[in-house]
Amino acid sequence: MWRSIFAAKAAVGFAAGLRQALFRHIQSLSFGDVDQVGSSTLITRLASDTNQLQAAVNMALRLFLRSPFVVLGAMVMAFTIDVKAALVFVVVHSIIINRYFRCDVCQYSDVPPCAGGT
């Protein structure tokens, strides 16, 4: 329960800062830019995109920050129950993770680091 409360507070703080920065940027636009895009479009995008990012930050904080603790707890319990089986578990998972990341690196090694040219 506390995890959800803290994740929600962090996500709301992130969204508030983002809204403020976007609003400042919109205020710095010229009247021609605002007329070209449309003020209703800017308001809609400001609200909906920020809400989507707030939900994404909330979900990421709730899910991804919990996972390492669950894995660590599972490893501690596995070693307390059976050391040999836990060692097999660690070795097999290390091999799988190593091969997975090595294949990703090999697959995308020919992609240029930045498409923008910088």
Residue pairs with C-beta under 8 A, 6 or more apart in sequence:
3 62
3 65
3 66
4 62
6 61
7 58
7 61
7 62
7 65
8 58
10 57
10 58
10 61
11 54
11 55
11 57
11 58
11 61
12 54
14 53
14 54
14 57
15 50
15 51
15 53
15 54
15 57
18 50
18 53
19 46
19 50
22 46
22 50
23 46
26 34
26 42
26 46
34 42
75 86
75 89
75 90
78 85
78 86
78 89
79 86
